[in-house]
Amino acid sequence: METAAGGEHWEAAAPPHPHPGDVLRDEFLAPLGLSQTRVARDIGVAPRRIGDIVRGERAVTADTALRLARYFSTAEDFWLRLQMDFELEQARRASHARIWREVKPRGLSRVG
């Protein structure tokens, strides 16, 4: 565990958050025997969109999240939270230490 300025702790070696495409493939498509093309057709998007998500080459948008949530009966924010967790982890791994060095906390102030 590393300590950042201000005492914040984060796990540098924590297991990575999966890309939403990994979750889609491993926890939904494979167990249910669904193809990417079938899901794309059923939710009304181009097959390439689902293929790109499954390959980790595309982010899940709010539109896609709503469609997947309706189709798989998940919470509407489930897919966006997966995407957010994945992106935050990628950013943290890539530039967390640099950001903590470069950006100094301003603190809260009253406006008005």
C-alpha positions as a printed Julia matrix, in Angstrom:
112×3 Matrix{Float64}:
   0.0     0.0     0.0
   1.25    3.47   -0.83
   0.47    6.69    0.96
  -0.21    9.75   -1.12
   0.02   13.35    0.01
  -2.7    14.05    2.51
  -2.54   10.52    3.88
  -4.7     8.86    1.23
  -3.92    5.18    0.79
  -4.33    3.17   -2.36
  -3.37   -0.32   -3.38
  -0.7    -0.24   -6.06
  -0.82   -4.01   -6.45
  -4.57   -4.47   -6.11
  -6.14   -6.81   -8.64
  -7.27   -4.83  -11.66
 -10.88   -3.85  -12.17
 -12.06   -5.69  -15.28
 -13.07   -3.86  -18.41
 -16.87   -3.99  -18.78
 -16.33   -6.06  -21.91
 -14.69   -8.8   -19.85
 -17.71   -8.85  -17.54
 -20.1    -8.86  -20.49
 -18.27  -11.79  -22.11
 -17.51  -13.87  -19.0
 -20.59  -13.28  -16.85
 -23.33  -12.78  -19.42
 -22.56  -13.93  -22.98
 -20.7   -17.16  -22.24
 -22.93  -18.49  -19.44
 -26.09  -17.69  -21.41
 -24.73  -19.02  -24.7
 -25.28  -15.69  -26.43
 -23.24  -14.38  -29.34
 -22.13  -10.77  -29.58
 -24.15  -10.45  -32.79
 -27.3   -11.76  -31.13
 -27.0    -9.32  -28.24
 -26.27   -6.42  -30.59
 -29.32   -7.27  -32.7
 -31.54   -7.72  -29.65
 -30.55   -4.38  -28.08
 -30.59   -2.45  -31.36
 -26.93   -1.56  -31.84
 -24.33   -2.39  -34.47
 -22.53   -5.69  -33.82
 -19.23   -3.82  -33.97
 -20.19   -1.84  -30.85
 -20.57   -5.0   -28.78
 -17.48   -6.59  -30.34
 -15.38   -3.52  -29.56
 -16.63   -3.47  -25.97
 -15.89   -7.17  -25.49
 -12.35   -6.66  -26.87
 -11.82   -3.73  -24.5
 -11.46   -1.32  -27.41
 -14.55    0.74  -26.64
 -16.07    2.22  -23.51
 -19.61    1.54  -22.41
 -21.66    4.68  -23.04
 -24.79    5.7   -21.15
 -26.88    4.6   -24.13
 -25.27    1.16  -24.24
 -25.52    0.85  -20.45
 -29.27    1.48  -20.58
 -29.7    -1.08  -23.35
 -27.62   -3.75  -21.59
 -29.38   -3.08  -18.29
 -32.79   -3.54  -19.88
 -31.69   -6.67  -21.76
 -29.94   -8.42  -18.88
 -32.17   -7.02  -16.09
 -29.3    -5.33  -14.29
 -29.31   -1.96  -12.56
 -29.0     0.88  -15.03
 -25.8     2.12  -13.4
 -24.15   -1.33  -13.26
 -22.41   -1.01  -16.63
 -21.36    2.61  -16.13
 -19.92    1.82  -12.7
 -17.85   -0.97  -14.24
 -16.6     1.51  -16.86
 -15.88    4.2   -14.26
 -14.0     1.79  -11.97
 -11.94    0.54  -14.92
 -11.07    4.04  -16.14
 -10.22    5.37  -12.68
  -7.91    2.45  -12.08
  -6.19    2.96  -15.43
  -5.68    6.65  -14.66
  -4.51    5.89  -11.13
  -1.94    3.39  -12.35
  -0.74    5.7   -15.1
  -0.51    9.04  -13.33
  -1.59    8.96   -9.68
   1.86    9.68   -8.21
   2.55   12.45  -10.74
  -0.81   14.11  -10.03
  -0.21   13.98   -6.26
   3.18   15.68   -6.79
   1.92   18.32   -9.21
  -1.49   19.25   -7.79
  -1.67   20.83   -4.36
  -4.99   20.78   -2.48
  -6.66   24.17   -2.37
  -9.12   23.37    0.38
 -12.7    24.42    0.7
 -13.7    28.05    0.49
 -16.94   29.95    0.7
 -18.33   31.52   -2.39
 -20.21   34.8    -2.05
